Amino acid sequence: MSSHGPALTLDEELAKLEETARMASMAITNARTVREAIAAAEVDVPHHLITVARTRVPTLGRLRRVRDLRIEDIVREQLATLQAERSDLVAIREFDRVKASDWSALRTENPDLYSKSLHEANLIIQRKSKAKK
């Protein structure tokens, strides 16, 4: 008898992978930062299941789209926070913090969204600075 327990059948392994992907999807939905969403979307697929998992584990195929949508929501919330801030100095500090701590991951995972968000944030900061003068 094996010390690792009984071997799982293909259907059992796929069901386990589906559950893992479902939990990852829930973690993405609950993520509060871009880094959390990216980390939650990383699901390891055993080598022998890679080709089968694409068709038989639908949640796994949707993870990237769920992650991208959640990242867009998070960035939108961060930009709204900058917009709502009254002081331009506080907004600049918050922007620098978010850019350094969270958007560095965004830059590698979604460069288009990063550049659009960076541009929008800079416009928000410029408007706040002009309004102050």
mmCIF file of the C-alpha atoms, coordinates in Angstrom:
data_MODEL
# 
_entry.id   MODEL 
# 
loop_
_atom_site.group_PDB 
_atom_site.id 
_atom_site.type_symbol 
_atom_site.label_atom_id 
_atom_site.label_alt_id 
_atom_site.label_comp_id 
_atom_site.label_asym_id 
_atom_site.label_entity_id 
_atom_site.label_seq_id 
_atom_site.pdbx_PDB_ins_code 
_atom_site.Cartn_x 
_atom_site.Cartn_y 
_atom_site.Cartn_z 
_atom_site.occupancy 
_atom_site.B_iso_or_equiv 
_atom_site.pdbx_formal_charge 
_atom_site.auth_seq_id 
_atom_site.auth_comp_id 
_atom_site.auth_asym_id 
_atom_site.auth_atom_id 
_atom_site.pdbx_PDB_model_num 
ATOM 1   C CA . MET A 1 1   ? 0.000   0.000  0.000   1.00 0.00 ? 1   MET A CA 1 
ATOM 2   C CA . SER A 1 2   ? 1.209   3.471  -0.826  1.00 0.00 ? 2   SER A CA 1 
ATOM 3   C CA . SER A 1 3   ? 1.951   5.931  1.949   1.00 0.00 ? 3   SER A CA 1 
ATOM 4   C CA . HIS A 1 4   ? 0.485   8.741  -0.184  1.00 0.00 ? 4   HIS A CA 1 
ATOM 5   C CA . GLY A 1 5   ? -3.038  7.302  -0.104  1.00 0.00 ? 5   GLY A CA 1 
ATOM 6   C CA . PRO A 1 6   ? -5.099  6.108  -3.032  1.00 0.00 ? 6   PRO A CA 1 
ATOM 7   C CA . ALA A 1 7   ? -4.445  7.668  -6.432  1.00 0.00 ? 7   ALA A CA 1 
ATOM 8   C CA . LEU A 1 8   ? -7.111  10.057 -7.675  1.00 0.00 ? 8   LEU A CA 1 
ATOM 9   C CA . THR A 1 9   ? -8.944  9.349  -10.902 1.00 0.00 ? 9   THR A CA 1 
ATOM 10  C CA . LEU A 1 10  ? -8.873  11.897 -13.692 1.00 0.00 ? 10  LEU A CA 1 
ATOM 11  C CA . ASP A 1 11  ? -12.408 13.050 -12.872 1.00 0.00 ? 11  ASP A CA 1 
ATOM 12  C CA . GLU A 1 12  ? -11.499 13.473 -9.204  1.00 0.00 ? 12  GLU A CA 1 
ATOM 13  C CA . GLU A 1 13  ? -8.396  15.473 -10.082 1.00 0.00 ? 13  GLU A CA 1 
ATOM 14  C CA . LEU A 1 14  ? -10.419 17.690 -12.416 1.00 0.00 ? 14  LEU A CA 1 
ATOM 15  C CA . ALA A 1 15  ? -13.073 18.205 -9.736  1.00 0.00 ? 15  ALA A CA 1 
ATOM 16  C CA . LYS A 1 16  ? -10.346 19.173 -7.277  1.00 0.00 ? 16  LYS A CA 1 
ATOM 17  C CA . LEU A 1 17  ? -8.871  21.596 -9.838  1.00 0.00 ? 17  LEU A CA 1 
ATOM 18  C CA . GLU A 1 18  ? -12.341 23.072 -10.468 1.00 0.00 ? 18  GLU A CA 1 
ATOM 19  C CA . GLU A 1 19  ? -12.770 23.655 -6.726  1.00 0.00 ? 19  GLU A CA 1 
ATOM 20  C CA . THR A 1 20  ? -9.326  25.277 -6.527  1.00 0.00 ? 20  THR A CA 1 
ATOM 21  C CA . ALA A 1 21  ? -10.204 27.536 -9.457  1.00 0.00 ? 21  ALA A CA 1 
ATOM 22  C CA . ARG A 1 22  ? -13.555 28.410 -7.860  1.00 0.00 ? 22  ARG A CA 1 
ATOM 23  C CA . MET A 1 23  ? -11.814 29.372 -4.612  1.00 0.00 ? 23  MET A CA 1 
ATOM 24  C CA . ALA A 1 24  ? -9.315  31.472 -6.594  1.00 0.00 ? 24  ALA A CA 1 
ATOM 25  C CA . SER A 1 25  ? -12.211 33.219 -8.339  1.00 0.00 ? 25  SER A CA 1 
ATOM 26  C CA . MET A 1 26  ? -13.773 34.051 -4.977  1.00 0.00 ? 26  MET A CA 1 
ATOM 27  C CA . ALA A 1 27  ? -10.417 35.346 -3.706  1.00 0.00 ? 27  ALA A CA 1 
ATOM 28  C CA . ILE A 1 28  ? -10.118 37.576 -6.778  1.00 0.00 ? 28  ILE A CA 1 
ATOM 29  C CA . THR A 1 29  ? -13.593 38.961 -6.148  1.00 0.00 ? 29  THR A CA 1 
ATOM 30  C CA . ASN A 1 30  ? -12.639 39.755 -2.548  1.00 0.00 ? 30  ASN A CA 1 
ATOM 31  C CA . ALA A 1 31  ? -9.251  41.290 -3.444  1.00 0.00 ? 31  ALA A CA 1 
ATOM 32  C CA . ARG A 1 32  ? -8.735  44.880 -2.330  1.00 0.00 ? 32  ARG A CA 1 
ATOM 33  C CA . THR A 1 33  ? -5.503  45.588 -4.213  1.00 0.00 ? 33  THR A CA 1 
ATOM 34  C CA . VAL A 1 34  ? -4.142  44.849 -7.659  1.00 0.00 ? 34  VAL A CA 1 
ATOM 35  C CA . ARG A 1 35  ? -1.424  42.687 -6.108  1.00 0.00 ? 35  ARG A CA 1 
ATOM 36  C CA . GLU A 1 36  ? -3.988  40.577 -4.242  1.00 0.00 ? 36  GLU A CA 1 
ATOM 37  C CA . ALA A 1 37  ? -6.033  40.023 -7.400  1.00 0.00 ? 37  ALA A CA 1 
ATOM 38  C CA . ILE A 1 38  ? -2.978  38.977 -9.393  1.00 0.00 ? 38  ILE A CA 1 
ATOM 39  C CA . ALA A 1 39  ? -1.766  36.621 -6.683  1.00 0.00 ? 39  ALA A CA 1 
ATOM 40  C CA . ALA A 1 40  ? -5.203  35.058 -6.242  1.00 0.00 ? 40  ALA A CA 1 
ATOM 41  C CA . ALA A 1 41  ? -5.429  34.250 -9.957  1.00 0.00 ? 41  ALA A CA 1 
ATOM 42  C CA . GLU A 1 42  ? -2.327  32.089 -9.896  1.00 0.00 ? 42  GLU A CA 1 
ATOM 43  C CA . VAL A 1 43  ? -3.535  28.495 -9.903  1.00 0.00 ? 43  VAL A CA 1 
ATOM 44  C CA . ASP A 1 44  ? -1.067  25.685 -10.443 1.00 0.00 ? 44  ASP A CA 1 
ATOM 45  C CA . VAL A 1 45  ? -2.335  23.126 -12.920 1.00 0.00 ? 45  VAL A CA 1 
ATOM 46  C CA . PRO A 1 46  ? -0.593  19.745 -12.735 1.00 0.00 ? 46  PRO A CA 1 
ATOM 47  C CA . HIS A 1 47  ? 1.401   19.067 -15.879 1.00 0.00 ? 47  HIS A CA 1 
ATOM 48  C CA . HIS A 1 48  ? -0.608  15.998 -16.841 1.00 0.00 ? 48  HIS A CA 1 
ATOM 49  C CA . LEU A 1 49  ? -3.887  17.970 -16.688 1.00 0.00 ? 49  LEU A CA 1 
ATOM 50  C CA . ILE A 1 50  ? -2.931  21.039 -18.718 1.00 0.00 ? 50  ILE A CA 1 
ATOM 51  C CA . THR A 1 51  ? -4.448  19.937 -22.027 1.00 0.00 ? 51  THR A CA 1 
ATOM 52  C CA . VAL A 1 52  ? -7.573  18.401 -20.478 1.00 0.00 ? 52  VAL A CA 1 
ATOM 53  C CA . ALA A 1 53  ? -8.162  21.230 -18.005 1.00 0.00 ? 53  ALA A CA 1 
ATOM 54  C CA . ARG A 1 54  ? -8.710  23.816 -20.739 1.00 0.00 ? 54  ARG A CA 1 
ATOM 55  C CA . THR A 1 55  ? -11.923 22.140 -21.842 1.00 0.00 ? 55  THR A CA 1 
ATOM 56  C CA . ARG A 1 56  ? -13.089 20.353 -18.703 1.00 0.00 ? 56  ARG A CA 1 
ATOM 57  C CA . VAL A 1 57  ? -12.511 23.033 -16.044 1.00 0.00 ? 57  VAL A CA 1 
ATOM 58  C CA . PRO A 1 58  ? -14.496 26.098 -17.158 1.00 0.00 ? 58  PRO A CA 1 
ATOM 59  C CA . THR A 1 59  ? -13.735 28.172 -14.063 1.00 0.00 ? 59  THR A CA 1 
ATOM 60  C CA . LEU A 1 60  ? -10.028 27.889 -14.776 1.00 0.00 ? 60  LEU A CA 1 
ATOM 61  C CA . GLY A 1 61  ? -10.532 29.404 -18.200 1.00 0.00 ? 61  GLY A CA 1 
ATOM 62  C CA . ARG A 1 62  ? -12.466 32.346 -16.757 1.00 0.00 ? 62  ARG A CA 1 
ATOM 63  C CA . LEU A 1 63  ? -9.930  33.251 -14.068 1.00 0.00 ? 63  LEU A CA 1 
ATOM 64  C CA . ARG A 1 64  ? -7.941  35.637 -16.239 1.00 0.00 ? 64  ARG A CA 1 
ATOM 65  C CA . ARG A 1 65  ? -11.067 37.533 -17.319 1.00 0.00 ? 65  ARG A CA 1 
ATOM 66  C CA . VAL A 1 66  ? -12.369 37.696 -13.724 1.00 0.00 ? 66  VAL A CA 1 
ATOM 67  C CA . ARG A 1 67  ? -8.957  38.939 -12.590 1.00 0.00 ? 67  ARG A CA 1 
ATOM 68  C CA . ASP A 1 68  ? -8.792  41.614 -15.294 1.00 0.00 ? 68  ASP A CA 1 
ATOM 69  C CA . LEU A 1 69  ? -12.297 42.873 -14.493 1.00 0.00 ? 69  LEU A CA 1 
ATOM 70  C CA . ARG A 1 70  ? -11.518 43.024 -10.769 1.00 0.00 ? 70  ARG A CA 1 
ATOM 71  C CA . ILE A 1 71  ? -8.248  44.864 -11.436 1.00 0.00 ? 71  ILE A CA 1 
ATOM 72  C CA . GLU A 1 72  ? -10.139 47.439 -13.508 1.00 0.00 ? 72  GLU A CA 1 
ATOM 73  C CA . ASP A 1 73  ? -12.620 47.914 -10.653 1.00 0.00 ? 73  ASP A CA 1 
ATOM 74  C CA . ILE A 1 74  ? -9.830  48.315 -8.104  1.00 0.00 ? 74  ILE A CA 1 
ATOM 75  C CA . VAL A 1 75  ? -8.022  50.887 -10.246 1.00 0.00 ? 75  VAL A CA 1 
ATOM 76  C CA . ARG A 1 76  ? -11.293 52.764 -10.817 1.00 0.00 ? 76  ARG A CA 1 
ATOM 77  C CA . GLU A 1 77  ? -11.823 52.874 -7.035  1.00 0.00 ? 77  GLU A CA 1 
ATOM 78  C CA . GLN A 1 78  ? -8.273  54.127 -6.512  1.00 0.00 ? 78  GLN A CA 1 
ATOM 79  C CA . LEU A 1 79  ? -8.750  56.873 -9.082  1.00 0.00 ? 79  LEU A CA 1 
ATOM 80  C CA . ALA A 1 80  ? -12.077 57.826 -7.489  1.00 0.00 ? 80  ALA A CA 1 
ATOM 81  C CA . THR A 1 81  ? -10.292 58.139 -4.155  1.00 0.00 ? 81  THR A CA 1 
ATOM 82  C CA . LEU A 1 82  ? -7.797  60.535 -5.734  1.00 0.00 ? 82  LEU A CA 1 
ATOM 83  C CA . GLN A 1 83  ? -10.639 62.500 -7.304  1.00 0.00 ? 83  GLN A CA 1 
ATOM 84  C CA . ALA A 1 84  ? -12.517 62.757 -4.006  1.00 0.00 ? 84  ALA A CA 1 
ATOM 85  C CA . GLU A 1 85  ? -9.491  63.991 -2.078  1.00 0.00 ? 85  GLU A CA 1 
ATOM 86  C CA . ARG A 1 86  ? -9.733  67.731 -1.333  1.00 0.00 ? 86  ARG A CA 1 
ATOM 87  C CA . SER A 1 87  ? -6.062  68.498 -0.842  1.00 0.00 ? 87  SER A CA 1 
ATOM 88  C CA . ASP A 1 88  ? -3.799  68.216 -3.859  1.00 0.00 ? 88  ASP A CA 1 
ATOM 89  C CA . LEU A 1 89  ? -0.824  67.391 -1.614  1.00 0.00 ? 89  LEU A CA 1 
ATOM 90  C CA . VAL A 1 90  ? -2.660  64.489 0.007   1.00 0.00 ? 90  VAL A CA 1 
ATOM 91  C CA . ALA A 1 91  ? -3.815  63.315 -3.424  1.00 0.00 ? 91  ALA A CA 1 
ATOM 92  C CA . ILE A 1 92  ? -0.237  63.423 -4.714  1.00 0.00 ? 92  ILE A CA 1 
ATOM 93  C CA . ARG A 1 93  ? 0.971   61.431 -1.702  1.00 0.00 ? 93  ARG A CA 1 
ATOM 94  C CA . GLU A 1 94  ? -1.807  58.874 -2.137  1.00 0.00 ? 94  GLU A CA 1 
ATOM 95  C CA . PHE A 1 95  ? -1.068  58.610 -5.858  1.00 0.00 ? 95  PHE A CA 1 
ATOM 96  C CA . ASP A 1 96  ? 2.635   58.026 -5.184  1.00 0.00 ? 96  ASP A CA 1 
ATOM 97  C CA . ARG A 1 97  ? 1.794   55.370 -2.590  1.00 0.00 ? 97  ARG A CA 1 
ATOM 98  C CA . VAL A 1 98  ? -0.600  53.516 -4.890  1.00 0.00 ? 98  VAL A CA 1 
ATOM 99  C CA . LYS A 1 99  ? 1.752   53.800 -7.835  1.00 0.00 ? 99  LYS A CA 1 
ATOM 100 C CA . ALA A 1 100 ? 4.675   52.366 -5.876  1.00 0.00 ? 100 ALA A CA 1 
ATOM 101 C CA . SER A 1 101 ? 2.886   49.680 -3.896  1.00 0.00 ? 101 SER A CA 1 
ATOM 102 C CA . ASP A 1 102 ? 0.142   48.466 -6.214  1.00 0.00 ? 102 ASP A CA 1 
ATOM 103 C CA . TRP A 1 103 ? 0.525   49.717 -9.752  1.00 0.00 ? 103 TRP A CA 1 
ATOM 104 C CA . SER A 1 104 ? 3.998   48.245 -10.212 1.00 0.00 ? 104 SER A CA 1 
ATOM 105 C CA . ALA A 1 105 ? 2.270   44.861 -10.471 1.00 0.00 ? 105 ALA A CA 1 
ATOM 106 C CA . LEU A 1 106 ? -0.273  46.393 -12.822 1.00 0.00 ? 106 LEU A CA 1 
ATOM 107 C CA . ARG A 1 107 ? 2.497   47.617 -15.104 1.00 0.00 ? 107 ARG A CA 1 
ATOM 108 C CA . THR A 1 108 ? 3.766   44.086 -15.692 1.00 0.00 ? 108 THR A CA 1 
ATOM 109 C CA . GLU A 1 109 ? 0.366   42.372 -15.941 1.00 0.00 ? 109 GLU A CA 1 
ATOM 110 C CA . ASN A 1 110 ? -1.660  44.955 -17.863 1.00 0.00 ? 110 ASN A CA 1 
ATOM 111 C CA . PRO A 1 111 ? 0.523   47.698 -19.369 1.00 0.00 ? 111 PRO A CA 1 
ATOM 112 C CA . ASP A 1 112 ? -2.343  49.273 -21.336 1.00 0.00 ? 112 ASP A CA 1 
ATOM 113 C CA . LEU A 1 113 ? -4.489  49.751 -18.234 1.00 0.00 ? 113 LEU A CA 1 
ATOM 114 C CA . TYR A 1 114 ? -1.407  50.981 -16.371 1.00 0.00 ? 114 TYR A CA 1 
ATOM 115 C CA . SER A 1 115 ? -0.680  53.716 -18.914 1.00 0.00 ? 115 SER A CA 1 
ATOM 116 C CA . LYS A 1 116 ? -4.340  54.789 -19.100 1.00 0.00 ? 116 LYS A CA 1 
ATOM 117 C CA . SER A 1 117 ? -4.608  54.887 -15.314 1.00 0.00 ? 117 SER A CA 1 
ATOM 118 C CA . LEU A 1 118 ? -1.353  56.770 -14.958 1.00 0.00 ? 118 LEU A CA 1 
ATOM 119 C CA . HIS A 1 119 ? -2.548  59.344 -17.473 1.00 0.00 ? 119 HIS A CA 1 
ATOM 120 C CA . GLU A 1 120 ? -5.928  59.710 -15.731 1.00 0.00 ? 120 GLU A CA 1 
ATOM 121 C CA . ALA A 1 121 ? -4.295  60.064 -12.303 1.00 0.00 ? 121 ALA A CA 1 
ATOM 122 C CA . ASN A 1 122 ? -1.933  62.735 -13.612 1.00 0.00 ? 122 ASN A CA 1 
ATOM 123 C CA . LEU A 1 123 ? -4.902  64.632 -15.067 1.00 0.00 ? 123 LEU A CA 1 
ATOM 124 C CA . ILE A 1 124 ? -6.678  64.455 -11.706 1.00 0.00 ? 124 ILE A CA 1 
ATOM 125 C CA . ILE A 1 125 ? -3.586  65.799 -9.929  1.00 0.00 ? 125 ILE A CA 1 
ATOM 126 C CA . GLN A 1 126 ? -3.175  68.587 -12.502 1.00 0.00 ? 126 GLN A CA 1 
ATOM 127 C CA . ARG A 1 127 ? -6.830  69.641 -12.104 1.00 0.00 ? 127 ARG A CA 1 
ATOM 128 C CA . LYS A 1 128 ? -6.438  69.737 -8.342  1.00 0.00 ? 128 LYS A CA 1 
ATOM 129 C CA . SER A 1 129 ? -3.295  71.837 -8.614  1.00 0.00 ? 129 SER A CA 1 
ATOM 130 C CA . LYS A 1 130 ? -4.954  74.292 -11.005 1.00 0.00 ? 130 LYS A CA 1 
ATOM 131 C CA . ALA A 1 131 ? -8.040  74.561 -8.812  1.00 0.00 ? 131 ALA A CA 1 
ATOM 132 C CA . LYS A 1 132 ? -5.835  75.439 -5.844  1.00 0.00 ? 132 LYS A CA 1 
ATOM 133 C CA . LYS A 1 133 ? -4.243  78.390 -7.680  1.00 0.00 ? 133 LYS A CA 1 
# 
